[in-house]
Protein backbone atom coordinates (compact mmCIF):
# COMPACT_ATOMS: atom_id res chain seq x y z
CA UNK A 1 0.00 0.00 0.00
CA UNK A 2 2.91 2.29 0.71
CA UNK A 3 3.91 2.30 -2.96
CA UNK A 4 0.40 3.25 -4.08
CA UNK A 5 0.03 5.94 -1.47
CA UNK A 6 3.41 7.43 -2.36
CA UNK A 7 2.77 7.27 -6.11
CA UNK A 8 -0.52 9.14 -5.75
CA UNK A 9 1.00 11.69 -3.37
CA UNK A 10 3.85 12.39 -5.80
CA UNK A 11 1.56 13.06 -8.76
CA UNK A 12 0.92 9.77 -10.57
CA UNK A 13 -2.41 9.32 -12.34
CA UNK A 14 -5.09 7.07 -10.80
CA UNK A 15 -5.03 4.24 -13.41
CA UNK A 16 -1.25 3.91 -13.13
CA UNK A 17 -1.41 3.83 -9.32
CA UNK A 18 -4.10 1.15 -9.39
CA UNK A 19 -2.20 -1.00 -11.91
CA UNK A 20 1.17 -0.65 -10.16
CA UNK A 21 -0.32 -1.44 -6.74
CA UNK A 22 -2.14 -4.49 -8.10
CA UNK A 23 1.07 -5.79 -9.69
CA UNK A 24 2.99 -5.36 -6.44
CA UNK A 25 0.21 -7.03 -4.41
CA UNK A 26 0.20 -10.03 -6.75
CA UNK A 27 3.69 -10.75 -5.45
CA UNK A 28 1.98 -11.90 -2.23
CA UNK A 29 -1.69 -12.49 -3.18
CA UNK A 30 -2.85 -14.23 -6.38
CA UNK A 31 -5.94 -12.01 -6.60
CA UNK A 32 -5.77 -8.27 -5.92
CA UNK A 33 -8.05 -5.39 -6.86
CA UNK A 34 -7.28 -1.72 -6.14
CA UNK A 35 -9.66 1.23 -6.55
CA UNK A 36 -8.85 4.87 -5.82
CA UNK A 37 -11.16 7.78 -5.07
CA UNK A 38 -10.21 11.34 -4.18
CA UNK A 39 -9.24 10.55 -0.60
CA UNK A 40 -9.23 6.77 -0.20
CA UNK A 41 -7.58 3.71 -1.64
CA UNK A 42 -9.66 0.51 -1.46
CA UNK A 43 -7.70 -2.73 -1.67
CA UNK A 44 -9.24 -6.21 -1.91
CA UNK A 45 -6.98 -9.26 -1.75
CA UNK A 46 -7.60 -13.01 -1.67
CA UNK A 47 -5.57 -16.17 -1.89
CA UNK A 48 -8.17 -17.66 -4.28
CA UNK A 49 -10.58 -16.20 -6.84
CA UNK A 50 -12.82 -13.42 -5.54
CA UNK A 51 -15.93 -15.47 -6.35
CA UNK A 52 -14.87 -18.50 -4.27
CA UNK A 53 -13.69 -16.71 -1.16
CA UNK A 54 -14.73 -13.51 0.57
CA UNK A 55 -11.79 -11.17 -0.02
CA UNK A 56 -10.17 -9.06 2.65
CA UNK A 57 -10.81 -5.40 1.87
CA UNK A 58 -8.85 -2.52 3.33
CA UNK A 59 -9.28 1.24 3.08
CA UNK A 60 -6.33 3.64 3.27
CA UNK A 61 -6.38 7.41 3.34
CA UNK A 62 -4.40 9.03 0.54
CA UNK A 63 -3.46 12.57 -0.32
CA UNK A 64 -2.70 13.81 -3.80
CA UNK A 65 0.15 16.04 -4.75
CA UNK A 66 2.83 16.69 -7.30
CA UNK A 67 6.50 15.95 -6.77
CA UNK A 68 7.87 14.62 -10.03
CA UNK A 69 11.43 14.05 -8.77
CA UNK A 70 10.18 11.71 -6.03
CA UNK A 71 7.76 10.09 -8.49
CA UNK A 72 10.59 9.22 -10.89
CA UNK A 73 12.60 7.68 -8.03
CA UNK A 74 9.54 5.71 -6.95
CA UNK A 75 8.94 4.38 -10.48
CA UNK A 76 12.54 3.16 -10.66
CA UNK A 77 12.15 1.46 -7.28
CA UNK A 78 8.90 -0.22 -8.38
CA UNK A 79 10.59 -1.50 -11.56
CA UNK A 80 13.49 -2.89 -9.52
CA UNK A 81 11.10 -4.59 -7.11
CA UNK A 82 8.91 -6.00 -9.86
CA UNK A 83 11.99 -7.34 -11.64
CA UNK A 84 13.13 -9.08 -8.41
CA UNK A 85 16.29 -6.95 -8.28
CA UNK A 86 15.57 -5.57 -4.80
CA UNK A 87 14.21 -7.44 -1.74
CA UNK A 88 11.17 -6.10 0.11
CA UNK A 89 13.05 -4.82 3.18
CA UNK A 90 15.38 -2.77 0.95
CA UNK A 91 12.33 -1.42 -0.90
CA UNK A 92 10.79 -0.08 2.29
CA UNK A 93 14.08 1.51 3.34
CA UNK A 94 14.47 3.16 -0.08
CA UNK A 95 10.82 4.26 0.02
CA UNK A 96 11.49 6.05 3.33
CA UNK A 97 14.60 7.67 1.79
CA UNK A 98 12.55 8.87 -1.19
CA UNK A 99 9.86 10.26 1.09
CA UNK A 100 12.45 12.17 3.14
CA UNK A 101 14.45 13.43 0.16
CA UNK A 102 14.73 17.22 -0.08
CA UNK A 103 13.15 19.22 -2.86
CA UNK A 104 15.66 19.50 -5.74
CA UNK A 105 15.14 23.26 -6.17
CA UNK A 106 15.71 25.94 -3.57
CA UNK A 107 13.42 28.91 -2.92
CA UNK A 108 15.43 31.36 -5.06
CA UNK A 109 15.34 29.17 -8.18
CA UNK A 110 11.61 28.51 -7.71
CA UNK A 111 10.88 32.23 -7.30
CA UNK A 112 12.95 33.07 -10.41
CA UNK A 113 11.07 30.45 -12.44
CA UNK A 114 7.68 31.80 -11.32
CA UNK A 115 8.73 35.39 -12.14
CA UNK A 116 9.94 34.40 -15.63
CA UNK A 117 6.80 32.47 -16.43
CA UNK A 118 4.64 35.27 -15.05
CA UNK A 119 6.49 37.87 -17.10
CA UNK A 120 6.32 35.74 -20.25
CA UNK A 121 2.59 35.13 -20.14
CA UNK A 122 1.20 38.61 -20.96
CA UNK A 123 2.80 38.83 -24.43
CA UNK A 124 1.54 35.35 -25.25
CA UNK A 125 -1.97 36.20 -24.09
CA UNK A 126 -2.03 39.55 -25.87
CA UNK A 127 -1.35 41.79 -22.89
CA UNK A 128 0.35 45.18 -23.00
CA UNK A 129 3.89 46.05 -21.91
CA UNK A 130 2.49 47.37 -18.63
CA UNK A 131 1.09 43.92 -17.83
CA UNK A 132 4.54 42.28 -17.86
CA UNK A 133 5.90 43.68 -14.55
CA UNK A 134 2.49 43.39 -12.89
CA UNK A 135 2.20 39.75 -13.93
CA UNK A 136 5.76 39.02 -12.78
CA UNK A 137 5.02 40.37 -9.30
CA UNK A 138 1.59 38.69 -9.17
CA UNK A 139 3.13 35.31 -10.01
CA UNK A 140 4.84 35.27 -6.62
CA UNK A 141 1.53 35.46 -4.75
C-alpha positions as protocol buffer text, in pm:
chain_id: "A"
residue {
  index: 1
  type: UNK
  ca { x: 0 y: 0 z: 0 }
}
residue {
  index: 2
  type: UNK
  ca { x: 291 y: 229 z: 71 }
}
residue {
  index: 3
  type: UNK
  ca { x: 391 y: 230 z: -296 }
}
residue {
  index: 4
  type: UNK
  ca { x: 40 y: 325 z: -408 }
}
residue {
  index: 5
  type: UNK
  ca { x: 3 y: 594 z: -147 }
}
residue {
  index: 6
  type: UNK
  ca { x: 341 y: 743 z: -236 }
}
residue {
  index: 7
  type: UNK
  ca { x: 277 y: 727 z: -611 }
}
residue {
  index: 8
  type: UNK
  ca { x: -52 y: 914 z: -575 }
}
residue {
  index: 9
  type: UNK
  ca { x: 100 y: 1169 z: -337 }
}
residue {
  index: 10
  type: UNK
  ca { x: 385 y: 1239 z: -580 }
}
residue {
  index: 11
  type: UNK
  ca { x: 156 y: 1306 z: -876 }
}
residue {
  index: 12
  type: UNK
  ca { x: 92 y: 977 z: -1057 }
}
residue {
  index: 13
  type: UNK
  ca { x: -241 y: 932 z: -1234 }
}
residue {
  index: 14
  type: UNK
  ca { x: -509 y: 707 z: -1080 }
}
residue {
  index: 15
  type: UNK
  ca { x: -503 y: 424 z: -1341 }
}
residue {
  index: 16
  type: UNK
  ca { x: -125 y: 391 z: -1313 }
}
residue {
  index: 17
  type: UNK
  ca { x: -141 y: 383 z: -932 }
}
residue {
  index: 18
  type: UNK
  ca { x: -410 y: 115 z: -939 }
}
residue {
  index: 19
  type: UNK
  ca { x: -220 y: -100 z: -1191 }
}
residue {
  index: 20
  type: UNK
  ca { x: 117 y: -65 z: -1016 }
}
residue {
  index: 21
  type: UNK
  ca { x: -32 y: -144 z: -674 }
}
residue {
  index: 22
  type: UNK
  ca { x: -214 y: -449 z: -810 }
}
residue {
  index: 23
  type: UNK
  ca { x: 107 y: -579 z: -969 }
}
residue {
  index: 24
  type: UNK
  ca { x: 299 y: -536 z: -644 }
}
residue {
  index: 25
  type: UNK
  ca { x: 21 y: -703 z: -441 }
}
residue {
  index: 26
  type: UNK
  ca { x: 20 y: -1003 z: -675 }
}
residue {
  index: 27
  type: UNK
  ca { x: 369 y: -1075 z: -545 }
}
residue {
  index: 28
  type: UNK
  ca { x: 198 y: -1190 z: -223 }
}
residue {
  index: 29
  type: UNK
  ca { x: -169 y: -1249 z: -318 }
}
residue {
  index: 30
  type: UNK
  ca { x: -285 y: -1423 z: -638 }
}
residue {
  index: 31
  type: UNK
  ca { x: -594 y: -1201 z: -660 }
}
residue {
  index: 32
  type: UNK
  ca { x: -577 y: -827 z: -592 }
}
residue {
  index: 33
  type: UNK
  ca { x: -805 y: -539 z: -686 }
}
residue {
  index: 34
  type: UNK
  ca { x: -728 y: -172 z: -614 }
}
residue {
  index: 35
  type: UNK
  ca { x: -966 y: 123 z: -655 }
}
residue {
  index: 36
  type: UNK
  ca { x: -885 y: 487 z: -582 }
}
residue {
  index: 37
  type: UNK
  ca { x: -1116 y: 778 z: -507 }
}
residue {
  index: 38
  type: UNK
  ca { x: -1021 y: 1134 z: -418 }
}
residue {
  index: 39
  type: UNK
  ca { x: -924 y: 1055 z: -60 }
}
residue {
  index: 40
  type: UNK
  ca { x: -923 y: 677 z: -20 }
}
residue {
  index: 41
  type: UNK
  ca { x: -758 y: 371 z: -164 }
}
residue {
  index: 42
  type: UNK
  ca { x: -966 y: 51 z: -146 }
}
residue {
  index: 43
  type: UNK
  ca { x: -770 y: -273 z: -167 }
}
residue {
  index: 44
  type: UNK
  ca { x: -924 y: -621 z: -191 }
}
residue {
  index: 45
  type: UNK
  ca { x: -698 y: -926 z: -175 }
}
residue {
  index: 46
  type: UNK
  ca { x: -760 y: -1301 z: -167 }
}
residue {
  index: 47
  type: UNK
  ca { x: -557 y: -1617 z: -189 }
}
residue {
  index: 48
  type: UNK
  ca { x: -817 y: -1766 z: -428 }
}
residue {
  index: 49
  type: UNK
  ca { x: -1058 y: -1620 z: -684 }
}
residue {
  index: 50
  type: UNK
  ca { x: -1282 y: -1342 z: -554 }
}
residue {
  index: 51
  type: UNK
  ca { x: -1593 y: -1547 z: -635 }
}
residue {
  index: 52
  type: UNK
  ca { x: -1487 y: -1850 z: -427 }
}
residue {
  index: 53
  type: UNK
  ca { x: -1369 y: -1671 z: -116 }
}
residue {
  index: 54
  type: UNK
  ca { x: -1473 y: -1351 z: 57 }
}
residue {
  index: 55
  type: UNK
  ca { x: -1179 y: -1117 z: -2 }
}
residue {
  index: 56
  type: UNK
  ca { x: -1017 y: -906 z: 265 }
}
residue {
  index: 57
  type: UNK
  ca { x: -1081 y: -540 z: 187 }
}
residue {
  index: 58
  type: UNK
  ca { x: -885 y: -252 z: 333 }
}
residue {
  index: 59
  type: UNK
  ca { x: -928 y: 124 z: 308 }
}
residue {
  index: 60
  type: UNK
  ca { x: -633 y: 364 z: 327 }
}
residue {
  index: 61
  type: UNK
  ca { x: -638 y: 741 z: 334 }
}
residue {
  index: 62
  type: UNK
  ca { x: -440 y: 903 z: 54 }
}
residue {
  index: 63
  type: UNK
  ca { x: -346 y: 1257 z: -32 }
}
residue {
  index: 64
  type: UNK
  ca { x: -270 y: 1381 z: -380 }
}
residue {
  index: 65
  type: UNK
  ca { x: 15 y: 1604 z: -475 }
}
residue {
  index: 66
  type: UNK
  ca { x: 283 y: 1669 z: -730 }
}
residue {
  index: 67
  type: UNK
  ca { x: 650 y: 1595 z: -677 }
}
residue {
  index: 68
  type: UNK
  ca { x: 787 y: 1462 z: -1003 }
}
residue {
  index: 69
  type: UNK
  ca { x: 1143 y: 1405 z: -877 }
}
residue {
  index: 70
  type: UNK
  ca { x: 1018 y: 1171 z: -603 }
}
residue {
  index: 71
  type: UNK
  ca { x: 776 y: 1009 z: -849 }
}
residue {
  index: 72
  type: UNK
  ca { x: 1059 y: 922 z: -1089 }
}
residue {
  index: 73
  type: UNK
  ca { x: 1260 y: 768 z: -803 }
}
residue {
  index: 74
  type: UNK
  ca { x: 954 y: 571 z: -695 }
}
residue {
  index: 75
  type: UNK
  ca { x: 894 y: 438 z: -1048 }
}
residue {
  index: 76
  type: UNK
  ca { x: 1254 y: 316 z: -1066 }
}
residue {
  index: 77
  type: UNK
  ca { x: 1215 y: 146 z: -728 }
}
residue {
  index: 78
  type: UNK
  ca { x: 890 y: -22 z: -838 }
}
residue {
  index: 79
  type: UNK
  ca { x: 1059 y: -150 z: -1156 }
}
residue {
  index: 80
  type: UNK
  ca { x: 1349 y: -289 z: -952 }
}
residue {
  index: 81
  type: UNK
  ca { x: 1110 y: -459 z: -711 }
}
residue {
  index: 82
  type: UNK
  ca { x: 891 y: -600 z: -986 }
}
residue {
  index: 83
  type: UNK
  ca { x: 1199 y: -734 z: -1164 }
}
residue {
  index: 84
  type: UNK
  ca { x: 1313 y: -908 z: -841 }
}
residue {
  index: 85
  type: UNK
  ca { x: 1629 y: -695 z: -828 }
}
residue {
  index: 86
  type: UNK
  ca { x: 1557 y: -557 z: -480 }
}
residue {
  index: 87
  type: UNK
  ca { x: 1421 y: -744 z: -174 }
}
residue {
  index: 88
  type: UNK
  ca { x: 1117 y: -610 z: 11 }
}
residue {
  index: 89
  type: UNK
  ca { x: 1305 y: -482 z: 318 }
}
residue {
  index: 90
  type: UNK
  ca { x: 1538 y: -277 z: 95 }
}
residue {
  index: 91
  type: UNK
  ca { x: 1233 y: -142 z: -90 }
}
residue {
  index: 92
  type: UNK
  ca { x: 1079 y: -8 z: 229 }
}
residue {
  index: 93
  type: UNK
  ca { x: 1408 y: 151 z: 334 }
}
residue {
  index: 94
  type: UNK
  ca { x: 1447 y: 316 z: -8 }
}
residue {
  index: 95
  type: UNK
  ca { x: 1082 y: 426 z: 2 }
}
residue {
  index: 96
  type: UNK
  ca { x: 1149 y: 605 z: 333 }
}
residue {
  index: 97
  type: UNK
  ca { x: 1460 y: 767 z: 179 }
}
residue {
  index: 98
  type: UNK
  ca { x: 1255 y: 887 z: -119 }
}
residue {
  index: 99
  type: UNK
  ca { x: 986 y: 1026 z: 109 }
}
residue {
  index: 100
  type: UNK
  ca { x: 1245 y: 1217 z: 314 }
}
residue {
  index: 101
  type: UNK
  ca { x: 1445 y: 1343 z: 16 }
}
residue {
  index: 102
  type: UNK
  ca { x: 1473 y: 1722 z: -8 }
}
residue {
  index: 103
  type: UNK
  ca { x: 1315 y: 1922 z: -286 }
}
residue {
  index: 104
  type: UNK
  ca { x: 1566 y: 1950 z: -574 }
}
residue {
  index: 105
  type: UNK
  ca { x: 1514 y: 2326 z: -617 }
}
residue {
  index: 106
  type: UNK
  ca { x: 1571 y: 2594 z: -357 }
}
residue {
  index: 107
  type: UNK
  ca { x: 1342 y: 2891 z: -292 }
}
residue {
  index: 108
  type: UNK
  ca { x: 1543 y: 3136 z: -506 }
}
residue {
  index: 109
  type: UNK
  ca { x: 1534 y: 2917 z: -818 }
}
residue {
  index: 110
  type: UNK
  ca { x: 1161 y: 2851 z: -771 }
}
residue {
  index: 111
  type: UNK
  ca { x: 1088 y: 3223 z: -730 }
}
residue {
  index: 112
  type: UNK
  ca { x: 1295 y: 3307 z: -1041 }
}
residue {
  index: 113
  type: UNK
  ca { x: 1107 y: 3045 z: -1244 }
}
residue {
  index: 114
  type: UNK
  ca { x: 768 y: 3180 z: -1132 }
}
residue {
  index: 115
  type: UNK
  ca { x: 873 y: 3539 z: -1214 }
}
residue {
  index: 116
  type: UNK
  ca { x: 994 y: 3440 z: -1563 }
}
residue {
  index: 117
  type: UNK
  ca { x: 680 y: 3247 z: -1643 }
}
residue {
  index: 118
  type: UNK
  ca { x: 464 y: 3527 z: -1505 }
}
residue {
  index: 119
  type: UNK
  ca { x: 649 y: 3787 z: -1710 }
}
residue {
  index: 120
  type: UNK
  ca { x: 632 y: 3574 z: -2025 }
}
residue {
  index: 121
  type: UNK
  ca { x: 259 y: 3513 z: -2014 }
}
residue {
  index: 122
  type: UNK
  ca { x: 120 y: 3861 z: -2096 }
}
residue {
  index: 123
  type: UNK
  ca { x: 280 y: 3883 z: -2443 }
}
residue {
  index: 124
  type: UNK
  ca { x: 154 y: 3535 z: -2525 }
}
residue {
  index: 125
  type: UNK
  ca { x: -197 y: 3620 z: -2409 }
}
residue {
  index: 126
  type: UNK
  ca { x: -203 y: 3955 z: -2587 }
}
residue {
  index: 127
  type: UNK
  ca { x: -135 y: 4179 z: -2289 }
}
residue {
  index: 128
  type: UNK
  ca { x: 35 y: 4518 z: -2300 }
}
residue {
  index: 129
  type: UNK
  ca { x: 389 y: 4605 z: -2191 }
}
residue {
  index: 130
  type: UNK
  ca { x: 249 y: 4737 z: -1863 }
}
residue {
  index: 131
  type: UNK
  ca { x: 109 y: 4392 z: -1783 }
}
residue {
  index: 132
  type: UNK
  ca { x: 454 y: 4228 z: -1786 }
}
residue {
  index: 133
  type: UNK
  ca { x: 590 y: 4368 z: -1455 }
}
residue {
  index: 134
  type: UNK
  ca { x: 249 y: 4339 z: -1289 }
}
residue {
  index: 135
  type: UNK
  ca { x: 220 y: 3975 z: -1393 }
}
residue {
  index: 136
  type: UNK
  ca { x: 576 y: 3902 z: -1278 }
}
residue {
  index: 137
  type: UNK
  ca { x: 502 y: 4037 z: -930 }
}
residue {
  index: 138
  type: UNK
  ca { x: 159 y: 3869 z: -917 }
}
residue {
  index: 139
  type: UNK
  ca { x: 313 y: 3531 z: -1001 }
}
residue {
  index: 140
  type: UNK
  ca { x: 484 y: 3527 z: -662 }
}
residue {
  index: 141
  type: UNK
  ca { x: 153 y: 3546 z: -475 }
}
